[in-house]
Amino acid sequence: MTERLYLRRVDPGRNMSRFYVLAIEPNLFGEFSLVREWGRIGKGGQVKQASFSSAEEAQQAFMRLARAKQRRGYY
C-alpha cells in the first residue's frame, strides 16, 4: 500500500510557489510511515517521517494533514 498526494500553493502576487507531498509507505519493521515533504517548487524540500503501527492510524493522520493543507489554500 503506497498512497501519495501532491499539493501546491501558488500566488504570484506574494511570490509564493510551494509544494507539499504526503505519502504512506510500509517500512521494514511491519509498520507504516507517513512521509511529508515540503518546500518551494523547483527546489529541494524538507522531509519528515512519522511511524504508525497500523495502516488505519497512518491513513487518519494522512487525511487530517491533507484537510489542514487544503484549508490553507493548497490544491
C-alpha positions in Angstrom: 0.0 0.0 0.0 1.5 3.3 -1.1 -0.7 6.3 -1.1 0.6 9.7 -2.3 -0.9 13.2 -2.5 0.8 16.1 -4.2 -0.4 19.6 -3.2 0.7 23.0 -4.3 0.1 26.6 -3.4 0.9 29.3 -6.0 0.3 33.1 -5.5 2.4 35.2 -7.9 1.4 38.4 -6.1 3.0 37.2 -2.9 5.9 35.4 -4.8 4.6 32.2 -3.3 5.3 28.9 -5.0 5.1 26.0 -2.6 4.6 22.2 -2.7 3.5 19.7 -0.1 3.7 15.9 -0.6 2.1 13.3 1.7 2.8 9.6 1.3 2.0 6.4 3.3 4.6 3.7 2.8 5.3 0.4 4.6 8.6 0.2 6.4 10.9 -2.7 7.2 9.5 -3.2 10.7 6.0 -4.0 9.6 4.7 -0.6 10.4 3.5 2.2 8.2 5.3 5.5 7.7 3.7 8.9 6.9 6.3 10.8 4.9 5.8 14.5 4.4 7.9 16.7 2.1 7.5 20.4 1.6 9.3 23.4 0.2 9.5 25.8 -2.7 8.6 24.4 -6.2 11.8 23.8 -8.1 14.0 23.4 -5.0 14.8 20.6 -2.7 12.4 20.3 0.2 12.4 19.3 3.8 11.3 15.8 4.8 9.7 14.5 8.0 8.6 10.9 8.7 6.3 9.5 11.4 5.7 5.8 12.0 2.4 4.2 12.9 1.6 0.7 14.0 -1.4 0.3 11.7 -2.4 1.4 8.2 -5.6 2.9 9.7 -3.7 5.2 12.0 -1.4 6.4 9.2 -4.5 7.0 7.0 -6.2 9.1 9.7 -3.1 11.3 10.1 -2.8 11.5 6.3 -6.4 12.7 5.9 -6.0 15.2 8.8 -2.9 16.8 7.3 -4.4 16.9 3.8 -7.5 18.7 5.1 -5.4 21.2 7.0 -3.3 22.0 4.0 -6.4 22.4 1.7 -7.9 24.8 4.3 -4.7 26.8 4.0 -5.0 27.2 0.2 -3.1 24.2 -1.2 -4.8 22.3 -4.1 
